[in-house]
Amino acid sequence: MPLSRTDSLQDIDFTLRRQFNKETFRPHQREIIQAALAGNDVFVQAATSFGKSLCFQLPAVIDHGITIVISPLLSLMMNQVEALRAANVDARTLNSNTPLAERDHIYQDLATGHPLTRLLYVTPELCSSDRFRKRLQVVHEQKELARIAVDEAHCISEWGHDFRKDFKRLSWFRETFPDVPIMCLTATANDIVRRDVLETLGLDRTPDRLKTFTMTAHRPNLHLEVRFTSDEANDRFDDFVTWLEGVFDRRGAEDRKAELEAAGERVECVPGIIYTISRDECESLAAALRHAGIGARPFHAKLTKEKKEETLARWIANEPGYSIIVATTAFGMGIDKDNVRFVVHWRMPKSFEGYYQEAGRAGRDGNASYCFLYYSREDRDRVYSMVMRDTPKDGGSGNKKARLESLSNLAAYCEDTNSCRHATICKYFGETQVPECDFACDWHKDPAGLKKRLQRGLASEEWISTQREEGGFDDYTYWSE
């Protein structure tokens, strides 16, 4: 049962232990939750590992009324709802996959004006529908609409890397319910995006109510590295397998070889994620790794719901054969697995923000973890073409410009051999007090070697390009869009 709104703010700690099975808050979580319970509008920008969802979930348990959570990803909604229900919190989701019986139950619950549901996860598209809006107006009239939480709030801004037009229409909430607090949360927003988000949601009209929490993008436990490569599949594959075997040897796992062989593996893998852009490469790379005796499984949108659930559950449980997830970019959002020891970008991501967000899924427990990105200029040019082609027509010229600028910044980051990777990331997100890492990036570890590797990688690309032009070998076929 939720606590009543009249309970003291001291009940935050009790609720944290009882409902969420956590003993302590992470830095700044308590202050954010207190600001939310005090009725403030709240803007939160924090790294992927911060635990932003708790900042609206815990107030929803304590507060009187229902919290509406707007999220852009169905997988994120379902993961969070499942975790909340396991914690005995009445959370539900209303989206295109919601069964009819559950949909009817939710709408009936809202129609009473006194919903029993504590958190309702919805899509921004649903928030534009008249039926849903009318139900919320009934709830508001009964003073049971506690809060609006907008997750992945950077999607609101045309200048963000993942703009969606239906997020713009969320301005309806402040216009219609001026007294209802709004919380927006993101891991990836620069100054322009932050201002755009606040203006769109109408939070700039009530500066006395707005509490802003902007945390550093610095993740000191992550080792960041760019690996320069040709566009040949085997270059990356051989390099990765060699690295993984080195990890195996350093972990001193000789005594487990018989157990691993029985499970069909030859390398003991620590939990990790490999990100690639296409579903075809996701499948082929996972298959190639399994053929090499490495426990890897694909994860993408075309897999059945049952297959995805099985793969995710077995990966979270660290079962043999499910050590590595080879995934497209949506994977990982909202996944509660804190011991991911490495994240590899097999291909250059489509944005700086996407790279940062995905790399940040490593080391959420605070322990040392490894993140590297394979980079080639041929790959870079291909991704540029994809961004030009895939930018939504309704995104506007600002959105296309923002996407291209983000990608240009990522390419510059990859080819930078003169500065700390961590410092570059913090500067990108507007930090003026920029920390440098403690030898946790390839530049700090070996600046001279980094320059040589870039030069060698680019020289290799030029040679391969020449060979292709002269018909020296078949065109590269491993990539599939």
ROTIKE-666804 format. One record per residue (C-alpha): chain; residue in one letter; x negated, y negated, z negated. Coordinates in nm, 3 decimals, padded with zeros to 5 digits. Example, Ala and Ser with C-alpha at 12.3 -4.5 7.8 and 13.67 -1.06 7.14 Angstrom:
  c  r       px       py       pz
  A  a  -01.230   00.450  -00.780
  A  s  -01.367   00.106  -00.714
***
This chain:
  c  r       px       py       pz
  A  m   00.000   00.000   00.000
  A  p  -00.133  -00.348   00.079
  A  l  -00.205  -00.591  -00.200
  A  s   00.025  -00.891  -00.235
  A  r  -00.086  -01.230  -00.106
  A  t  -00.079  -01.369  -00.463
  A  d  -00.361  -01.141  -00.573
  A  s  -00.683  -01.321  -00.661
  A  l  -00.967  -01.341  -00.412
  A  q  -01.158  -01.121  -00.656
  A  d  -00.950  -00.832  -00.518
  A  i  -01.161  -00.850  -00.203
  A  d  -01.420  -00.621  -00.362
  A  f  -01.157  -00.376  -00.483
  A  t  -00.998  -00.359  -00.137
  A  l  -01.339  -00.313   00.025
  A  r  -01.405  -00.006  -00.190
  A  r  -01.055   00.141  -00.198
  A  q  -00.936   00.084   00.157
  A  f  -01.258   00.071   00.358
  A  n  -01.484   00.296   00.151
  A  k  -01.765   00.041   00.147
  A  e  -01.956  -00.069  -00.160
  A  t  -02.095  -00.404  -00.048
  A  f  -02.039  -00.672   00.210
  A  r  -02.293  -00.757   00.474
  A  p  -02.429  -01.115   00.458
  A  h  -02.160  -01.379   00.526
  A  q  -01.870  -01.132   00.550
  A  r  -01.737  -01.235   00.211
  A  e  -01.741  -01.607   00.298
  A  i  -01.560  -01.543   00.627
  A  i  -01.293  -01.332   00.458
  A  q  -01.242  -01.591   00.186
  A  a  -01.200  -01.863   00.450
  A  a  -00.941  -01.650   00.631
  A  l  -00.746  -01.578   00.311
  A  a  -00.749  -01.949   00.229
  A  g  -00.552  -02.010   00.551
  A  n  -00.829  -02.161   00.760
  A  d  -00.885  -02.121   01.131
  A  v  -01.211  -01.931   01.170
  A  f  -01.469  -01.899   01.447
  A  v  -01.724  -01.620   01.408
  A  q  -02.024  -01.559   01.629
  A  a  -02.237  -01.270   01.512
  A  a  -02.444  -00.987   01.654
  A  t  -02.293  -00.652   01.749
  A  s  -02.404  -00.489   01.423
  A  f  -02.251  -00.755   01.199
  A  g  -01.913  -00.591   01.130
  A  k  -01.685  -00.860   01.269
  A  s  -01.374  -00.639   01.266
  A  l  -01.377  -00.618   00.886
  A  c  -01.341  -00.997   00.875
  A  f  -00.980  -00.974   00.997
  A  q  -00.897  -00.619   00.888
  A  l  -00.954  -00.674   00.516
  A  p  -00.748  -00.998   00.501
  A  a  -00.470  -00.813   00.685
  A  v  -00.456  -00.555   00.405
  A  i  -00.444  -00.822   00.134
  A  d  -00.226  -01.081   00.308
  A  h   00.152  -01.085   00.323
  A  g   00.279  -01.025   00.678
  A  i   00.139  -00.890   01.001
  A  t  -00.190  -00.969   01.176
  A  i  -00.186  -00.969   01.556
  A  v  -00.522  -00.862   01.702
  A  i  -00.582  -00.949   02.069
  A  s  -00.846  -00.731   02.233
  A  p  -00.953  -00.689   02.597
  A  l  -01.041  -00.319   02.581
  A  l  -00.804  -00.028   02.527
  A  s  -01.086   00.195   02.402
  A  l  -01.179  -00.063   02.140
  A  m  -00.818  -00.088   02.023
  A  m  -00.771   00.286   01.994
  A  n  -01.097   00.338   01.806
  A  q  -01.017   00.069   01.551
  A  v  -00.656   00.178   01.505
  A  e  -00.765   00.537   01.450
  A  a  -01.020   00.431   01.188
  A  l  -00.766   00.209   01.009
  A  r  -00.502   00.480   00.998
  A  a  -00.762   00.718   00.856
  A  a  -00.810   00.456   00.582
  A  n  -00.433   00.461   00.514
  A  v  -00.370   00.122   00.677
  A  d  -00.057   00.094   00.894
  A  a  -00.222  -00.017   01.219
  A  r  -00.077   00.030   01.567
  A  t  -00.147  -00.067   01.926
  A  l   00.086  -00.184   02.198
  A  n  -00.057  -00.146   02.548
  A  s   00.002   00.026   02.880
  A  n  -00.088   00.367   02.732
  A  t   00.141   00.346   02.430
  A  p   00.401   00.629   02.437
  A  l   00.763   00.517   02.475
  A  a   00.868   00.638   02.129
  A  e   00.581   00.448   01.965
  A  r   00.656   00.139   02.175
  A  d   01.022   00.145   02.066
  A  h   00.920   00.188   01.702
  A  i   00.687  -00.115   01.717
  A  y   00.944  -00.340   01.884
  A  q   01.211  -00.235   01.633
  A  d   00.968  -00.305   01.349
  A  l   00.903  -00.656   01.487
  A  a   01.273  -00.720   01.549
  A  t   01.350  -00.684   01.176
  A  g   01.140  -00.995   01.111
  A  h   00.978  -00.809   00.822
  A  p   00.738  -00.565   00.992
  A  l   00.575  -00.287   00.793
  A  t   00.283  -00.278   01.036
  A  r  -00.021  -00.459   00.891
  A  l  -00.230  -00.489   01.209
  A  l  -00.094  -00.475   01.563
  A  y  -00.353  -00.455   01.843
  A  v  -00.234  -00.594   02.177
  A  t  -00.377  -00.698   02.513
  A  p  -00.391  -01.062   02.627
  A  e  -00.163  -00.966   02.916
  A  l   00.109  -00.851   02.675
  A  c   00.090  -01.184   02.492
  A  s   00.225  -01.352   02.806
  A  s   00.543  -01.143   02.816
  A  d   00.872  -01.297   02.705
  A  r   00.986  -00.985   02.520
  A  f   00.678  -00.979   02.299
  A  r   00.682  -01.352   02.238
  A  k   01.047  -01.347   02.131
  A  r   00.974  -01.069   01.880
  A  l   00.687  -01.271   01.733
  A  q   00.909  -01.578   01.704
  A  v   01.150  -01.374   01.490
  A  v   00.861  -01.262   01.271
  A  h   00.738  -01.620   01.238
  A  e   01.082  -01.748   01.140
  A  q   01.074  -01.502   00.850
  A  k   00.725  -01.629   00.752
  A  e   00.572  -01.287   00.814
  A  l   00.318  -01.380   01.084
  A  a  -00.001  -01.386   00.881
  A  r  -00.272  -01.442   01.138
  A  i  -00.379  -01.423   01.504
  A  a  -00.721  -01.262   01.558
  A  v  -00.882  -01.291   01.903
  A  d  -01.161  -01.036   01.947
  A  e  -01.423  -01.078   02.224
  A  a  -01.320  -01.443   02.232
  A  h  -01.580  -01.535   02.495
  A  c  -01.333  -01.387   02.748
  A  i  -01.128  -01.704   02.699
  A  s  -01.386  -01.925   02.865
  A  e  -01.423  -01.962   03.238
  A  w  -01.792  -02.020   03.157
  A  g  -01.817  -01.685   02.980
  A  h  -01.963  -01.375   03.140
  A  d  -01.640  -01.176   03.109
  A  f  -01.363  -01.430   03.175
  A  r  -01.004  -01.303   03.200
  A  k  -00.730  -01.547   03.303
  A  d  -00.472  -01.408   03.057
  A  f  -00.694  -01.514   02.768
  A  k  -00.636  -01.876   02.875
  A  r  -00.265  -01.830   02.802
  A  l  -00.338  -01.761   02.436
  A  s  -00.305  -02.137   02.385
  A  w   00.065  -02.049   02.341
  A  f  -00.001  -01.935   01.984
  A  r  -00.119  -02.270   01.847
  A  e   00.143  -02.458   02.049
  A  t   00.426  -02.234   01.920
  A  f   00.299  -02.149   01.570
  A  p   00.092  -02.450   01.457
  A  d   00.090  -02.329   01.096
  A  v  -00.042  -01.977   01.169
  A  p  -00.420  -01.938   01.121
  A  i  -00.626  -01.822   01.419
  A  m  -00.952  -01.629   01.394
  A  c  -01.174  -01.579   01.699
  A  l  -01.478  -01.355   01.710
  A  t  -01.757  -01.291   01.959
  A  a  -02.116  -01.175   01.980
  A  t  -02.199  -01.366   02.296
  A  a  -02.121  -01.736   02.330
  A  n  -02.344  -02.030   02.411
  A  d  -02.254  -02.393   02.328
  A  i  -02.041  -02.443   02.642
  A  v  -01.843  -02.124   02.582
  A  r  -01.788  -02.205   02.213
  A  r  -01.646  -02.549   02.293
  A  d  -01.424  -02.404   02.565
  A  v  -01.288  -02.134   02.332
  A  l  -01.204  -02.383   02.056
  A  e  -01.039  -02.624   02.300
  A  t  -00.832  -02.354   02.472
  A  l  -00.703  -02.211   02.145
  A  g  -00.627  -02.560   02.012
  A  l  -00.863  -02.520   01.718
  A  d  -01.033  -02.850   01.801
  A  r  -00.707  -03.028   01.713
  A  t  -00.733  -02.925   01.347
  A  p  -01.103  -02.973   01.259
  A  d  -01.022  -03.000   00.889
  A  r  -00.886  -02.641   00.899
  A  l  -01.165  -02.491   01.109
  A  k  -01.448  -02.295   00.950
  A  t  -01.730  -02.197   01.187
  A  f  -01.976  -01.917   01.116
  A  t  -02.257  -01.884   01.369
  A  m  -02.517  -01.622   01.280
  A  t  -02.855  -01.567   01.437
  A  a  -02.885  -01.340   01.740
  A  h  -03.213  -01.209   01.599
  A  r  -03.221  -00.831   01.543
  A  p  -03.569  -00.774   01.394
  A  n  -03.528  -00.395   01.368
  A  l  -03.497  -00.357   01.746
  A  h  -03.808  -00.307   01.959
  A  l  -03.739  -00.476   02.294
  A  e  -03.923  -00.382   02.610
  A  v  -03.887  -00.424   02.987
  A  r  -04.027  -00.139   03.196
  A  f  -04.119  -00.237   03.549
  A  t  -04.048   00.029   03.805
  A  s  -03.993   00.089   04.171
  A  d  -03.640   00.158   04.284
  A  e  -03.713   00.530   04.306
  A  a  -03.500   00.755   04.083
  A  n  -03.787   00.983   03.981
  A  d  -03.996   00.692   03.850
  A  r  -03.739   00.612   03.584
  A  f  -03.647   00.971   03.514
  A  d  -04.005   01.091   03.464
  A  d  -04.090   00.789   03.253
  A  f  -03.788   00.838   03.028
  A  v  -03.840   01.212   02.979
  A  t  -04.207   01.155   02.896
  A  w  -04.108   00.892   02.640
  A  l  -03.847   01.121   02.487
  A  e  -04.093   01.408   02.461
  A  g  -04.330   01.172   02.282
  A  v  -04.058   01.087   02.032
  A  f  -04.000   01.460   01.981
  A  d  -04.369   01.522   01.916
  A  r  -04.398   01.229   01.675
  A  r  -04.098   01.355   01.477
  A  g  -04.284   01.680   01.409
  A  a  -03.996   01.900   01.519
  A  e  -04.199   02.211   01.607
  A  d  -04.011   02.413   01.346
  A  r  -03.683   02.349   01.529
  A  k  -03.787   02.470   01.873
  A  a  -03.617   02.810   01.839
  A  e  -03.291   02.645   01.727
  A  l  -03.306   02.398   02.013
  A  e  -03.373   02.667   02.271
  A  a  -03.071   02.861   02.146
  A  a  -02.861   02.548   02.207
  A  g  -03.003   02.514   02.559
  A  e  -03.227   02.216   02.476
  A  r  -03.603   02.182   02.492
  A  v  -03.632   01.837   02.337
  A  e  -03.484   01.734   02.005
  A  c  -03.307   01.410   02.086
  A  v  -03.235   01.134   01.844
  A  p  -02.894   00.978   01.911
  A  g  -02.904   00.734   02.200
  A  i  -02.719   00.562   02.483
  A  i  -02.825   00.518   02.845
  A  y  -02.632   00.249   03.031
  A  t  -02.594   00.252   03.406
  A  i  -02.357   00.064   03.636
  A  s  -02.192   00.329   03.854
  A  r  -01.986   00.633   03.756
  A  d  -02.164   00.848   04.015
  A  e  -02.504   00.774   03.867
  A  c  -02.359   00.826   03.520
  A  e  -02.263   01.182   03.619
  A  s  -02.578   01.264   03.817
  A  l  -02.818   01.132   03.554
  A  a  -02.647   01.320   03.271
  A  a  -02.660   01.639   03.481
  A  a  -03.031   01.587   03.561
  A  l  -03.111   01.540   03.192
  A  r  -02.922   01.856   03.097
  A  h  -03.109   02.044   03.370
  A  a  -03.430   01.922   03.205
  A  g  -03.313   02.065   02.872
  A  i  -03.199   01.736   02.721
  A  g  -02.854   01.712   02.562
  A  a  -02.679   01.439   02.762
  A  r  -02.314   01.384   02.851
  A  p  -02.144   01.132   03.084
  A  f  -01.885   00.885   02.960
  A  h  -01.682   00.667   03.198
  A  a  -01.328   00.559   03.280
  A  k  -01.252   00.838   03.528
  A  l  -01.293   01.115   03.269
  A  t  -00.978   01.251   03.108
  A  k  -00.873   01.114   02.772
  A  e  -00.929   01.458   02.616
  A  k  -01.280   01.485   02.760
  A  k  -01.378   01.140   02.640
  A  e  -01.244   01.209   02.290
  A  e  -01.430   01.540   02.270
  A  t  -01.757   01.388   02.396
  A  l  -01.734   01.095   02.158
  A  a  -01.650   01.311   01.856
  A  r  -01.935   01.554   01.919
  A  w  -02.182   01.272   01.982
  A  i  -02.083   01.097   01.658
  A  a  -02.121   01.430   01.475
  A  n  -02.475   01.471   01.618
  A  e  -02.394   01.812   01.767
  A  p  -02.658   01.989   01.981
  A  g  -02.609   01.911   02.349
  A  y  -02.448   01.575   02.271
  A  s  -02.744   01.365   02.163
  A  i  -02.736   01.117   02.452
  A  i  -02.438   00.942   02.606
  A  v  -02.491   00.828   02.966
  A  a  -02.229   00.559   03.003
  A  t  -02.091   00.273   03.201
  A  t  -02.093  -00.064   03.030
  A  a  -01.761  -00.055   02.839
  A  f  -01.883   00.230   02.619
  A  g  -01.979   00.155   02.262
  A  m  -01.746  -00.131   02.172
  A  g  -01.594  -00.057   01.835
  A  i  -01.774   00.277   01.800
  A  d  -01.865   00.336   01.437
  A  k  -02.203   00.508   01.475
  A  d  -02.483   00.333   01.296
  A  n  -02.774   00.570   01.370
  A  v  -02.818   00.510   01.743
  A  r  -03.196   00.512   01.772
  A  f  -03.234   00.393   02.129
  A  v  -03.048   00.213   02.406
  A  v  -03.180   00.235   02.761
  A  h  -03.061   00.022   03.050
  A  w  -03.119   00.239   03.355
  A  r  -03.014  -00.048   03.577
  A  m  -03.026  -00.420   03.528
  A  p  -02.699  -00.531   03.363
  A  k  -02.476  -00.789   03.530
  A  s  -02.529  -01.055   03.263
  A  f  -02.761  -01.166   02.983
  A  e  -02.471  -01.141   02.740
  A  g  -02.392  -00.786   02.849
  A  y  -02.754  -00.683   02.802
  A  y  -02.767  -00.832   02.452
  A  q  -02.436  -00.681   02.346
  A  e  -02.524  -00.332   02.472
  A  a  -02.878  -00.332   02.334
  A  g  -02.732  -00.439   02.001
  A  r  -02.553  -00.106   01.965
  A  a  -02.884   00.043   01.857
  A  g  -02.995   00.033   01.496
  A  r  -02.675  -00.083   01.332
  A  d  -02.801   00.081   01.011
  A  g  -03.090  -00.165   01.004
  A  n  -03.355   00.097   01.077
  A  a  -03.610   00.068   01.356
  A  s  -03.466   00.141   01.700
  A  y  -03.588   00.114   02.057
  A  c  -03.435  -00.076   02.349
  A  f  -03.581  -00.085   02.694
  A  l  -03.462  -00.198   03.033
  A  y  -03.585  -00.060   03.366
  A  y  -03.636  -00.348   03.606
  A  s  -03.710  -00.381   03.975
  A  r  -03.649  -00.676   04.205
  A  e  -03.464  -00.453   04.448
  A  d  -03.230  -00.356   04.167
  A  r  -03.200  -00.724   04.073
  A  d  -03.097  -00.820   04.426
  A  r  -02.841  -00.542   04.437
  A  v  -02.683  -00.660   04.113
  A  y  -02.672  -01.018   04.244
  A  s  -02.475  -00.891   04.543
  A  m  -02.237  -00.702   04.315
  A  v  -02.173  -01.009   04.100
  A  m  -02.105  -01.221   04.408
  A  r  -01.864  -00.959   04.539
  A  d  -01.691  -00.872   04.211
  A  t  -01.633  -01.218   04.064
  A  p  -01.251  -01.255   04.039
  A  k  -01.102  -01.498   04.287
  A  d  -00.889  -01.648   04.010
  A  g  -01.198  -01.694   03.794
  A  g  -01.274  -02.027   03.956
  A  s  -01.601  -02.173   04.075
  A  g  -01.711  -02.229   03.716
  A  n  -01.686  -01.861   03.640
  A  k  -01.892  -01.760   03.945
  A  k  -02.153  -02.021   03.859
  A  a  -02.166  -01.900   03.497
  A  r  -02.209  -01.537   03.603
  A  l  -02.489  -01.619   03.844
  A  e  -02.666  -01.840   03.588
  A  s  -02.641  -01.563   03.329
  A  l  -02.787  -01.311   03.571
  A  s  -03.065  -01.553   03.668
  A  n  -03.153  -01.597   03.301
  A  l  -03.167  -01.220   03.259
  A  a  -03.397  -01.183   03.561
  A  a  -03.624  -01.455   03.419
  A  y  -03.623  -01.274   03.083
  A  c  -03.729  -00.952   03.255
  A  e  -04.019  -01.116   03.440
  A  d  -04.133  -01.332   03.149
  A  t  -04.481  -01.229   03.031
  A  n  -04.554  -01.534   02.814
  A  s  -04.313  -01.528   02.520
  A  c  -04.145  -01.315   02.255
  A  r  -03.836  -01.127   02.376
  A  h  -03.650  -01.194   02.050
  A  a  -03.725  -01.566   02.065
  A  t  -03.601  -01.583   02.425
  A  i  -03.271  -01.422   02.328
  A  c  -03.219  -01.660   02.036
  A  k  -03.295  -01.964   02.255
  A  y  -03.046  -01.843   02.515
  A  f  -02.769  -01.846   02.255
  A  g  -02.857  -02.199   02.148
  A  e  -03.060  -02.142   01.833
  A  t  -03.302  -02.422   01.747
  A  q  -03.475  -02.241   01.461
  A  v  -03.613  -01.958   01.669
  A  p  -03.779  -01.667   01.487
  A  e  -04.050  -01.458   01.647
  A  c  -04.064  -01.086   01.591
  A  d  -04.313  -00.885   01.389
  A  f  -04.466  -00.700   01.688
  A  a  -04.118  -00.573   01.780
  A  c  -04.137  -00.651   02.151
  A  d  -04.364  -00.562   02.443
  A  w  -04.512  -00.915   02.460
  A  h  -04.621  -00.922   02.097
  A  k  -04.745  -00.566   02.116
  A  d  -04.961  -00.608   02.428
  A  p  -04.935  -00.940   02.619
  A  a  -05.223  -00.862   02.856
  A  g  -05.086  -00.517   02.933
  A  l  -04.739  -00.664   02.995
  A  k  -04.878  -00.893   03.268
  A  k  -05.058  -00.603   03.432
  A  r  -04.748  -00.383   03.424
  A  l  -04.539  -00.654   03.590
  A  q  -04.798  -00.705   03.863
  A  r  -04.830  -00.330   03.918
  A  g  -04.452  -00.287   03.931
  A  l  -04.402  -00.565   04.184
  A  a  -04.692  -00.440   04.396
  A  s  -04.536  -00.094   04.397
  A  e  -04.206  -00.241   04.518
  A  e  -04.377  -00.421   04.804
  A  w  -04.546  -00.097   04.913
  A  i  -04.217   00.096   04.901
  A  s  -04.040  -00.178   05.099
  A  t  -04.310  -00.159   05.366
  A  q  -04.282   00.219   05.384
  A  r  -03.907   00.195   05.431
  A  e  -03.940  -00.059   05.709
  A  e  -04.190   00.167   05.885
  A  g  -03.974   00.476   05.837
  A  g  -04.220   00.638   05.597
  A  f  -03.946   00.814   05.398
  A  d  -03.569   00.840   05.375
  A  d  -03.378   00.552   05.229
  A  y  -03.302   00.561   04.860
  A  t  -02.984   00.757   04.802
  A  y  -02.972   00.800   04.425
  A  w  -02.775   00.481   04.375
  A  s  -02.402   00.498   04.440
  A  e  -02.161   00.212   04.398
***
